[in-house]
Amino acid sequence: MNTGDRQAHWENVYATKGEEEVSWFQESPALSLELIRLVGATPTSAIIDIGGGASRLADALVLRGYADVTVLDLSEAALTAARRRMGAEARRVHWIVADATAWEPTRSYDIWHDRAAFHFLTEDRDRAAYVATLRRSLRNHGHVVIGTFAPDGPEKCSGLPVARHDAATLGKELGVGFALVDTRREEHTTPWGSTQRFQFSTFRYAK
Ligand SMILES: C[S@@+](CC[C@H](N)C(=O)[O-])C[C@H]1O[C@@H](n2cnc3c(N)ncnc32)[C@H](O)[C@@H]1O
């Protein structure tokens, strides 16, 4: 899928569904917050949420005093929904509309978080482009937290095929320099009560 097709897909999703009508909706991104805390995030850590969509992670990070939060997503509509919900607090967040596989970062980050965006990259060249951007923009000794559907999780999300991962396959994708520091499984309950198995892995980067 190219950037235009991807963007059209996601704009349509967010234009036609409310925040709480999508399978990935979470009232509280508790595990993401815990994993970000566990890597030693400080109030000045530069944190980016890749494919953050309309997630409430940005709200929760700002509420906890993190002062350098960025959300990147393909969908302008998703970021608009998040900004509206946050109101004046949205000014504390940097918002970027971009495709993570084509984005040219202009600064670096301490923590790269991704819940349920990387797993849409089913083609080798897209995953390689994503990892190349991650490597360029993550600081030495920074951390990456990636949550994807687990090997026994769903094969599709939002009508699109996904590549399911565990810590080992993610580690292979990231390559040399990324050391696994934490891995978790999470059973996510969708708004209509079904269960989706996720896995979250945290890696520390040494350039
Ligand atoms: C399943 S949703 C998850 C949203 C959010 N992370 C959460 O946990 O609520 C996937 C998100 O990734 C975004 N996305 C998909 N592919 C992307 C890409 N290549 N670059 C940037 N964002 C992407 C979509 O627009 C969508 O908001």
The ligand as an SDF file (V2000), in Angstrom:
LIG
                    3D

 27 29  0  0  0  0  0  0  0  0999 V2000
   -5.0660    0.8640   15.0750 C   0  0  0  0  0  0  0  0  0  0  0  0
   -4.7920    2.5990   15.0850 S   0  0  0  0  0  0  0  0  0  0  0  0
   -3.9810    2.8490   16.6420 C   0  0  0  0  0  0  0  0  0  0  0  0
   -4.0340    4.2910   17.0960 C   0  0  0  0  0  0  0  0  0  0  0  0
   -3.3530    4.5690   18.4330 C   0  0  0  0  0  0  0  0  0  0  0  0
   -1.9520    4.2230   18.4250 N   0  0  0  0  0  0  0  0  0  0  0  0
   -4.0620    3.8900   19.5720 C   0  0  0  0  0  0  0  0  0  0  0  0
   -3.4760    3.0170   20.2060 O   0  0  0  0  0  0  0  0  0  0  0  0
   -5.2190    4.2610   19.8430 O   0  0  0  0  0  0  0  0  0  0  0  0
   -3.4470    2.7590   13.9360 C   0  0  0  0  0  0  0  0  0  0  0  0
   -3.0400    4.1820   13.7060 C   0  0  0  0  0  0  0  0  0  0  0  0
   -1.8480    4.2110   12.9390 O   0  0  0  0  0  0  0  0  0  0  0  0
   -1.9440    5.1970   11.9410 C   0  0  0  0  0  0  0  0  0  0  0  0
   -1.0490    4.7520   10.8730 N   0  0  0  0  0  0  0  0  0  0  0  0
   -1.1520    3.6270   10.1160 C   0  0  0  0  0  0  0  0  0  0  0  0
   -0.1190    3.5290    9.2830 N   0  0  0  0  0  0  0  0  0  0  0  0
    0.6640    4.6210    9.5130 C   0  0  0  0  0  0  0  0  0  0  0  0
    1.8770    5.0990    8.9530 C   0  0  0  0  0  0  0  0  0  0  0  0
    2.4950    4.4340    7.9830 N   0  0  0  0  0  0  0  0  0  0  0  0
    2.3840    6.2590    9.4200 N   0  0  0  0  0  0  0  0  0  0  0  0
    1.7550    6.9630   10.4000 C   0  0  0  0  0  0  0  0  0  0  0  0
    0.6080    6.5600   10.9580 N   0  0  0  0  0  0  0  0  0  0  0  0
    0.0680    5.4060   10.5330 C   0  0  0  0  0  0  0  0  0  0  0  0
   -3.4140    5.2440   11.5780 C   0  0  0  0  0  0  0  0  0  0  0  0
   -3.8040    6.4550   11.0080 O   0  0  0  0  0  0  0  0  0  0  0  0
   -4.0610    5.0000   12.9320 C   0  0  0  0  0  0  0  0  0  0  0  0
   -4.3130    6.1850   13.6260 O   0  0  0  0  0  0  0  0  0  0  0  0
  1  2  1  0
  2  3  1  0
  2 10  1  0
  3  4  1  0
  4  5  1  0
  5  6  1  0
  5  7  1  0
  7  8  2  0
  7  9  1  0
 10 11  1  0
 11 12  1  0
 11 26  1  0
 12 13  1  0
 13 14  1  0
 13 24  1  0
 14 15  1  0
 14 23  1  0
 15 16  2  0
 16 17  1  0
 17 18  1  0
 17 23  2  0
 18 19  1  0
 18 20  2  0
 20 21  1  0
 21 22  2  0
 22 23  1  0
 24 25  1  0
 24 26  1  0
 26 27  1  0
M  CHG  2   2   1   9  -1
M  END
$$$$
